[in-house]
Amino acid sequence: MELHVDAHLWCLGTYGERYVPGGYFEPMSLDEQLQSMSDIEGLEGLFIFYPTPPLPDDPDQLLKKLSDYNLRVSNLCPELWSDRKWRYGAFSTVETKIRKEAIKVFKEGIDFGKAVGADSILFWPAHDGFDYPFQTNYRDGWTNLVETLQEIGEHDRSMKIAVEYKSKDPRQRQYVSNVGKLMMLLADVGLDNVGGVIDVGHALMAQESLAESLTILDMHDKLYQIHLNENYKDADPDLIFGTINFWEILEFFYYLNKTDFKGWSSIDIIAPRDDRVRSLKAGVKLVYKYQALAERLQARASEIDAHSRACSFVDNIDLISDLLFPSA
């Protein structure tokens, strides 16, 4: 695999939320945000949203703006969740007018993404789900979701569409809630340019093994994006990546090294109580630290893999702990 790290502007946002609506920080200007990102070693790209403000909405102007800070576009996501009109789902809703509007915006986002060289387009069905029993028609919801994604995927078969799963938030139950339902959705859609995303925080919240979920997507050639953040497996606060679940993340990177993934690994964090620039810098640094640790394991991969095939955890933990924590 090739490691390419990006982030989005929200990593340097004000972090307004329901307890502190005004946010924890004063807004940074666009140039301050881009300069801060440019100064972080190892951060190569910017994950952008469509529509693009505060970034320029002209592709050439946007690319020029980013090049001034030695950044390039990584991936793009059409923003289809913050307006109240999407409350019953942008892609699965039975409100045909709303769904058609979402498709229109998404297709425009694909075209814009292609113009600025985005590697893939993120499809996040944020409000596509339910909160209560007897609230929705599951058959209609899934059918609409599949047909909508098929139309979006067929708009430009040369552009990869990456579907992001999440168990809950903003809905209490999401239609695409885990890696298994993601694979079901991809099978139902049946397009070779529609794949998936491993969001580390979402996989942890779904009680999944990060390495197993990664492997499932990779085995089917459906690993299109990686999003990096952390949590305690009960919610999705987007904590700084690499700070909580050490062993599972190390295994994730060990298996990632076995893939030929050449896409983007996106820092997707919120750090409202610590310096936001230093937090982003720490998140990027930890990505490369974990990658370096996983590469140390790679030198003994034949032994590690043999122990795994034999289900010998103790042999592996002895070997790996000695590699990582040699005696003084």
Contacts in CASP RR format, 6 or more apart in sequence:
PFRMAT RR
TARGET T0000
AUTHOR 0000-0000-0000
METHOD contacts of the structure
MODEL  1
MELHVDAHLWCLGTYGERYVPGGYFEPMSLDEQLQSMSDIEGLEGLFIFY
PTPPLPDDPDQLLKKLSDYNLRVSNLCPELWSDRKWRYGAFSTVETKIRK
EAIKVFKEGIDFGKAVGADSILFWPAHDGFDYPFQTNYRDGWTNLVETLQ
EIGEHDRSMKIAVEYKSKDPRQRQYVSNVGKLMMLLADVGLDNVGGVIDV
GHALMAQESLAESLTILDMHDKLYQIHLNENYKDADPDLIFGTINFWEIL
EFFYYLNKTDFKGWSSIDIIAPRDDRVRSLKAGVKLVYKYQALAERLQAR
ASEIDAHSRACSFVDNIDLISDLLFPSA
1 256 0 8 1.000
1 257 0 8 1.000
1 259 0 8 1.000
1 260 0 8 1.000
1 261 0 8 1.000
1 262 0 8 1.000
2 261 0 8 1.000
2 262 0 8 1.000
2 263 0 8 1.000
3 265 0 8 1.000
3 287 0 8 1.000
3 288 0 8 1.000
3 291 0 8 1.000
4 44 0 8 1.000
4 45 0 8 1.000
4 74 0 8 1.000
4 262 0 8 1.000
4 263 0 8 1.000
4 264 0 8 1.000
4 265 0 8 1.000
5 42 0 8 1.000
5 43 0 8 1.000
5 44 0 8 1.000
5 45 0 8 1.000
5 264 0 8 1.000
5 265 0 8 1.000
5 266 0 8 1.000
5 267 0 8 1.000
5 284 0 8 1.000
5 287 0 8 1.000
5 288 0 8 1.000
6 43 0 8 1.000
6 44 0 8 1.000
6 45 0 8 1.000
6 46 0 8 1.000
6 47 0 8 1.000
6 74 0 8 1.000
6 75 0 8 1.000
6 264 0 8 1.000
6 265 0 8 1.000
6 266 0 8 1.000
6 267 0 8 1.000
7 37 0 8 1.000
7 43 0 8 1.000
7 45 0 8 1.000
7 46 0 8 1.000
7 47 0 8 1.000
7 266 0 8 1.000
7 267 0 8 1.000
7 268 0 8 1.000
7 280 0 8 1.000
7 284 0 8 1.000
8 46 0 8 1.000
8 47 0 8 1.000
8 48 0 8 1.000
8 49 0 8 1.000
8 266 0 8 1.000
8 268 0 8 1.000
9 30 0 8 1.000
9 33 0 8 1.000
9 46 0 8 1.000
9 54 0 8 1.000
9 55 0 8 1.000
10 270 0 8 1.000
11 267 0 8 1.000
11 268 0 8 1.000
11 269 0 8 1.000
11 270 0 8 1.000
11 276 0 8 1.000
11 279 0 8 1.000
11 280 0 8 1.000
12 28 0 8 1.000
12 32 0 8 1.000
12 33 0 8 1.000
12 36 0 8 1.000
12 37 0 8 1.000
12 276 0 8 1.000
12 277 0 8 1.000
12 280 0 8 1.000
13 25 0 8 1.000
13 27 0 8 1.000
13 28 0 8 1.000
13 33 0 8 1.000
13 276 0 8 1.000
14 22 0 8 1.000
14 23 0 8 1.000
14 24 0 8 1.000
14 25 0 8 1.000
14 26 0 8 1.000
14 27 0 8 1.000
15 23 0 8 1.000
15 24 0 8 1.000
15 25 0 8 1.000
15 270 0 8 1.000
15 271 0 8 1.000
15 272 0 8 1.000
15 276 0 8 1.000
16 22 0 8 1.000
16 23 0 8 1.000
16 24 0 8 1.000
16 272 0 8 1.000
17 23 0 8 1.000
17 272 0 8 1.000
20 272 0 8 1.000
23 272 0 8 1.000
24 272 0 8 1.000
24 273 0 8 1.000
25 272 0 8 1.000
25 276 0 8 1.000
28 36 0 8 1.000
30 54 0 8 1.000
30 55 0 8 1.000
34 46 0 8 1.000
34 65 0 8 1.000
34 66 0 8 1.000
34 68 0 8 1.000
34 69 0 8 1.000
34 71 0 8 1.000
35 69 0 8 1.000
36 277 0 8 1.000
36 280 0 8 1.000
37 43 0 8 1.000
37 45 0 8 1.000
37 46 0 8 1.000
37 69 0 8 1.000
37 71 0 8 1.000
37 280 0 8 1.000
38 69 0 8 1.000
38 70 0 8 1.000
38 71 0 8 1.000
40 280 0 8 1.000
40 281 0 8 1.000
40 284 0 8 1.000
41 284 0 8 1.000
41 285 0 8 1.000
42 284 0 8 1.000
42 288 0 8 1.000
43 71 0 8 1.000
43 267 0 8 1.000
43 280 0 8 1.000
43 284 0 8 1.000
44 71 0 8 1.000
44 72 0 8 1.000
44 74 0 8 1.000
45 66 0 8 1.000
45 71 0 8 1.000
45 72 0 8 1.000
45 73 0 8 1.000
45 74 0 8 1.000
45 264 0 8 1.000
46 66 0 8 1.000
46 71 0 8 1.000
46 72 0 8 1.000
46 73 0 8 1.000
46 74 0 8 1.000
47 74 0 8 1.000
47 75 0 8 1.000
47 76 0 8 1.000
47 77 0 8 1.000
47 264 0 8 1.000
47 266 0 8 1.000
48 55 0 8 1.000
48 62 0 8 1.000
48 73 0 8 1.000
48 74 0 8 1.000
48 75 0 8 1.000
48 76 0 8 1.000
48 77 0 8 1.000
48 116 0 8 1.000
48 118 0 8 1.000
49 76 0 8 1.000
49 77 0 8 1.000
49 78 0 8 1.000
49 79 0 8 1.000
50 76 0 8 1.000
50 77 0 8 1.000
50 78 0 8 1.000
50 79 0 8 1.000
50 105 0 8 1.000
50 108 0 8 1.000
50 109 0 8 1.000
50 112 0 8 1.000
50 113 0 8 1.000
51 57 0 8 1.000
51 79 0 8 1.000
52 62 0 8 1.000
52 112 0 8 1.000
55 62 0 8 1.000
55 65 0 8 1.000
56 62 0 8 1.000
56 65 0 8 1.000
59 112 0 8 1.000
59 113 0 8 1.000
59 115 0 8 1.000
59 116 0 8 1.000
62 73 0 8 1.000
62 116 0 8 1.000
63 72 0 8 1.000
63 73 0 8 1.000
63 116 0 8 1.000
66 72 0 8 1.000
66 73 0 8 1.000
73 113 0 8 1.000
73 116 0 8 1.000
73 117 0 8 1.000
73 118 0 8 1.000
74 118 0 8 1.000
74 119 0 8 1.000
74 264 0 8 1.000
74 266 0 8 1.000
75 118 0 8 1.000
75 119 0 8 1.000
75 120 0 8 1.000
75 121 0 8 1.000
75 122 0 8 1.000
75 162 0 8 1.000
75 225 0 8 1.000
75 264 0 8 1.000
75 266 0 8 1.000
76 109 0 8 1.000
76 112 0 8 1.000
76 113 0 8 1.000
76 116 0 8 1.000
76 118 0 8 1.000
76 121 0 8 1.000
76 122 0 8 1.000
77 121 0 8 1.000
77 122 0 8 1.000
77 124 0 8 1.000
78 105 0 8 1.000
78 106 0 8 1.000
78 108 0 8 1.000
78 109 0 8 1.000
78 121 0 8 1.000
78 122 0 8 1.000
80 86 0 8 1.000
80 90 0 8 1.000
80 91 0 8 1.000
80 102 0 8 1.000
80 105 0 8 1.000
80 106 0 8 1.000
80 124 0 8 1.000
80 126 0 8 1.000
81 90 0 8 1.000
81 124 0 8 1.000
81 126 0 8 1.000
81 127 0 8 1.000
81 170 0 8 1.000
85 98 0 8 1.000
85 101 0 8 1.000
86 98 0 8 1.000
86 102 0 8 1.000
86 126 0 8 1.000
86 127 0 8 1.000
87 127 0 8 1.000
88 94 0 8 1.000
88 95 0 8 1.000
88 98 0 8 1.000
88 127 0 8 1.000
89 98 0 8 1.000
89 125 0 8 1.000
89 126 0 8 1.000
89 127 0 8 1.000
89 128 0 8 1.000
89 129 0 8 1.000
90 98 0 8 1.000
90 99 0 8 1.000
90 102 0 8 1.000
90 125 0 8 1.000
90 126 0 8 1.000
90 127 0 8 1.000
90 128 0 8 1.000
91 99 0 8 1.000
91 102 0 8 1.000
91 123 0 8 1.000
91 125 0 8 1.000
91 128 0 8 1.000
91 144 0 8 1.000
91 145 0 8 1.000
91 148 0 8 1.000
91 149 0 8 1.000
92 99 0 8 1.000
92 125 0 8 1.000
92 128 0 8 1.000
92 129 0 8 1.000
92 140 0 8 1.000
92 141 0 8 1.000
92 142 0 8 1.000
92 144 0 8 1.000
92 145 0 8 1.000
92 148 0 8 1.000
92 175 0 8 1.000
93 99 0 8 1.000
93 128 0 8 1.000
93 141 0 8 1.000
93 144 0 8 1.000
94 137 0 8 1.000
94 140 0 8 1.000
94 141 0 8 1.000
94 144 0 8 1.000
99 144 0 8 1.000
99 148 0 8 1.000
102 148 0 8 1.000
103 148 0 8 1.000
103 151 0 8 1.000
103 152 0 8 1.000
106 121 0 8 1.000
106 123 0 8 1.000
106 152 0 8 1.000
106 155 0 8 1.000
107 152 0 8 1.000
107 155 0 8 1.000
109 121 0 8 1.000
110 121 0 8 1.000
110 152 0 8 1.000
110 155 0 8 1.000
110 156 0 8 1.000
110 159 0 8 1.000
110 161 0 8 1.000
111 156 0 8 1.000
113 121 0 8 1.000
113 159 0 8 1.000
114 156 0 8 1.000
114 158 0 8 1.000
114 159 0 8 1.000
118 159 0 8 1.000
119 160 0 8 1.000
119 263 0 8 1.000
119 264 0 8 1.000
120 159 0 8 1.000
120 160 0 8 1.000
120 161 0 8 1.000
120 162 0 8 1.000
120 224 0 8 1.000
120 225 0 8 1.000
120 263 0 8 1.000
121 159 0 8 1.000
121 160 0 8 1.000
121 161 0 8 1.000
121 162 0 8 1.000
122 162 0 8 1.000
122 164 0 8 1.000
122 197 0 8 1.000
122 225 0 8 1.000
123 149 0 8 1.000
123 152 0 8 1.000
123 161 0 8 1.000
123 162 0 8 1.000
123 163 0 8 1.000
123 164 0 8 1.000
123 194 0 8 1.000
124 163 0 8 1.000
124 164 0 8 1.000
124 166 0 8 1.000
125 145 0 8 1.000
125 163 0 8 1.000
125 164 0 8 1.000
125 174 0 8 1.000
125 175 0 8 1.000
125 176 0 8 1.000
126 170 0 8 1.000
126 171 0 8 1.000
127 170 0 8 1.000
127 171 0 8 1.000
128 141 0 8 1.000
128 145 0 8 1.000
128 171 0 8 1.000
128 174 0 8 1.000
128 175 0 8 1.000
128 176 0 8 1.000
129 136 0 8 1.000
129 171 0 8 1.000
129 173 0 8 1.000
129 174 0 8 1.000
129 175 0 8 1.000
130 136 0 8 1.000
130 171 0 8 1.000
130 172 0 8 1.000
130 173 0 8 1.000
131 171 0 8 1.000
131 172 0 8 1.000
131 173 0 8 1.000
132 172 0 8 1.000
141 175 0 8 1.000
142 175 0 8 1.000
142 188 0 8 1.000
145 175 0 8 1.000
145 176 0 8 1.000
145 185 0 8 1.000
146 185 0 8 1.000
146 188 0 8 1.000
146 189 0 8 1.000
149 161 0 8 1.000
149 163 0 8 1.000
149 185 0 8 1.000
149 189 0 8 1.000
149 194 0 8 1.000
150 189 0 8 1.000
150 190 0 8 1.000
150 191 0 8 1.000
152 161 0 8 1.000
153 159 0 8 1.000
153 161 0 8 1.000
153 189 0 8 1.000
153 191 0 8 1.000
153 193 0 8 1.000
153 194 0 8 1.000
154 191 0 8 1.000
157 191 0 8 1.000
157 192 0 8 1.000
157 193 0 8 1.000
158 193 0 8 1.000
159 193 0 8 1.000
160 193 0 8 1.000
160 194 0 8 1.000
160 195 0 8 1.000
160 224 0 8 1.000
161 191 0 8 1.000
161 193 0 8 1.000
161 194 0 8 1.000
161 195 0 8 1.000
161 224 0 8 1.000
162 195 0 8 1.000
162 196 0 8 1.000
162 197 0 8 1.000
162 224 0 8 1.000
162 225 0 8 1.000
163 176 0 8 1.000
163 182 0 8 1.000
163 185 0 8 1.000
163 186 0 8 1.000
163 194 0 8 1.000
163 195 0 8 1.000
163 196 0 8 1.000
163 197 0 8 1.000
164 176 0 8 1.000
164 196 0 8 1.000
164 197 0 8 1.000
164 199 0 8 1.000
164 202 0 8 1.000
164 225 0 8 1.000
164 227 0 8 1.000
165 174 0 8 1.000
165 176 0 8 1.000
165 177 0 8 1.000
165 178 0 8 1.000
165 179 0 8 1.000
165 181 0 8 1.000
165 182 0 8 1.000
165 196 0 8 1.000
165 197 0 8 1.000
165 199 0 8 1.000
165 202 0 8 1.000
165 206 0 8 1.000
166 174 0 8 1.000
166 176 0 8 1.000
166 177 0 8 1.000
166 199 0 8 1.000
166 202 0 8 1.000
166 205 0 8 1.000
166 206 0 8 1.000
166 236 0 8 1.000
167 173 0 8 1.000
167 174 0 8 1.000
167 177 0 8 1.000
167 178 0 8 1.000
167 202 0 8 1.000
167 205 0 8 1.000
167 206 0 8 1.000
168 174 0 8 1.000
168 177 0 8 1.000
168 205 0 8 1.000
169 235 0 8 1.000
169 236 0 8 1.000
175 181 0 8 1.000
176 182 0 8 1.000
176 185 0 8 1.000
177 206 0 8 1.000
178 206 0 8 1.000
178 208 0 8 1.000
179 203 0 8 1.000
179 206 0 8 1.000
179 208 0 8 1.000
179 213 0 8 1.000
179 216 0 8 1.000
179 217 0 8 1.000
180 216 0 8 1.000
182 196 0 8 1.000
182 217 0 8 1.000
183 216 0 8 1.000
183 217 0 8 1.000
183 220 0 8 1.000
183 222 0 8 1.000
186 194 0 8 1.000
186 195 0 8 1.000
186 196 0 8 1.000
186 220 0 8 1.000
186 222 0 8 1.000
195 217 0 8 1.000
195 222 0 8 1.000
195 223 0 8 1.000
195 224 0 8 1.000
196 217 0 8 1.000
196 222 0 8 1.000
196 223 0 8 1.000
196 224 0 8 1.000
196 225 0 8 1.000
197 224 0 8 1.000
197 225 0 8 1.000
197 226 0 8 1.000
197 227 0 8 1.000
198 210 0 8 1.000
198 213 0 8 1.000
198 214 0 8 1.000
198 217 0 8 1.000
198 223 0 8 1.000
198 225 0 8 1.000
198 226 0 8 1.000
198 227 0 8 1.000
199 226 0 8 1.000
199 227 0 8 1.000
199 229 0 8 1.000
199 268 0 8 1.000
200 210 0 8 1.000
200 226 0 8 1.000
200 227 0 8 1.000
200 228 0 8 1.000
200 229 0 8 1.000
200 230 0 8 1.000
200 241 0 8 1.000
200 249 0 8 1.000
200 252 0 8 1.000
201 227 0 8 1.000
201 229 0 8 1.000
201 230 0 8 1.000
201 231 0 8 1.000
201 236 0 8 1.000
201 238 0 8 1.000
202 227 0 8 1.000
202 236 0 8 1.000
203 210 0 8 1.000
203 213 0 8 1.000
204 210 0 8 1.000
204 230 0 8 1.000
204 231 0 8 1.000
204 233 0 8 1.000
204 245 0 8 1.000
204 248 0 8 1.000
205 231 0 8 1.000
205 233 0 8 1.000
205 234 0 8 1.000
205 235 0 8 1.000
205 236 0 8 1.000
207 233 0 8 1.000
209 248 0 8 1.000
209 251 0 8 1.000
210 245 0 8 1.000
210 248 0 8 1.000
210 249 0 8 1.000
210 251 0 8 1.000
210 252 0 8 1.000
211 248 0 8 1.000
211 251 0 8 1.000
211 252 0 8 1.000
211 254 0 8 1.000
211 255 0 8 1.000
214 223 0 8 1.000
214 252 0 8 1.000
214 255 0 8 1.000
214 256 0 8 1.000
214 259 0 8 1.000
215 255 0 8 1.000
217 223 0 8 1.000
218 255 0 8 1.000
218 259 0 8 1.000
218 261 0 8 1.000
223 259 0 8 1.000
223 261 0 8 1.000
224 263 0 8 1.000
225 263 0 8 1.000
225 264 0 8 1.000
225 266 0 8 1.000
226 256 0 8 1.000
226 261 0 8 1.000
226 263 0 8 1.000
226 264 0 8 1.000
226 265 0 8 1.000
226 266 0 8 1.000
227 265 0 8 1.000
227 266 0 8 1.000
227 268 0 8 1.000
228 241 0 8 1.000
228 242 0 8 1.000
228 265 0 8 1.000
228 266 0 8 1.000
228 267 0 8 1.000
228 268 0 8 1.000
228 269 0 8 1.000
228 283 0 8 1.000
228 287 0 8 1.000
229 236 0 8 1.000
229 238 0 8 1.000
229 239 0 8 1.000
229 240 0 8 1.000
229 241 0 8 1.000
229 267 0 8 1.000
229 268 0 8 1.000
229 269 0 8 1.000
230 238 0 8 1.000
230 239 0 8 1.000
230 240 0 8 1.000
230 241 0 8 1.000
230 242 0 8 1.000
230 243 0 8 1.000
230 244 0 8 1.000
230 245 0 8 1.000
230 269 0 8 1.000
231 237 0 8 1.000
231 238 0 8 1.000
231 239 0 8 1.000
231 244 0 8 1.000
232 244 0 8 1.000
233 245 0 8 1.000
237 270 0 8 1.000
238 268 0 8 1.000
238 269 0 8 1.000
238 270 0 8 1.000
239 269 0 8 1.000
239 270 0 8 1.000
239 271 0 8 1.000
240 269 0 8 1.000
240 271 0 8 1.000
240 279 0 8 1.000
240 282 0 8 1.000
240 283 0 8 1.000
240 286 0 8 1.000
241 249 0 8 1.000
241 267 0 8 1.000
241 269 0 8 1.000
241 283 0 8 1.000
241 286 0 8 1.000
241 287 0 8 1.000
242 249 0 8 1.000
242 283 0 8 1.000
242 286 0 8 1.000
242 290 0 8 1.000
243 286 0 8 1.000
249 290 0 8 1.000
250 290 0 8 1.000
250 293 0 8 1.000
250 294 0 8 1.000
250 297 0 8 1.000
250 320 0 8 1.000
253 290 0 8 1.000
253 291 0 8 1.000
253 293 0 8 1.000
253 294 0 8 1.000
254 294 0 8 1.000
254 297 0 8 1.000
254 298 0 8 1.000
254 304 0 8 1.000
256 294 0 8 1.000
257 291 0 8 1.000
257 294 0 8 1.000
257 295 0 8 1.000
257 298 0 8 1.000
265 287 0 8 1.000
267 280 0 8 1.000
267 283 0 8 1.000
267 284 0 8 1.000
267 287 0 8 1.000
269 279 0 8 1.000
269 280 0 8 1.000
269 283 0 8 1.000
271 279 0 8 1.000
271 280 0 8 1.000
293 324 0 8 1.000
296 323 0 8 1.000
296 324 0 8 1.000
297 304 0 8 1.000
297 320 0 8 1.000
297 323 0 8 1.000
300 319 0 8 1.000
300 323 0 8 1.000
303 319 0 8 1.000
304 316 0 8 1.000
304 319 0 8 1.000
304 320 0 8 1.000
307 313 0 8 1.000
307 315 0 8 1.000
307 316 0 8 1.000
307 319 0 8 1.000
308 316 0 8 1.000
END
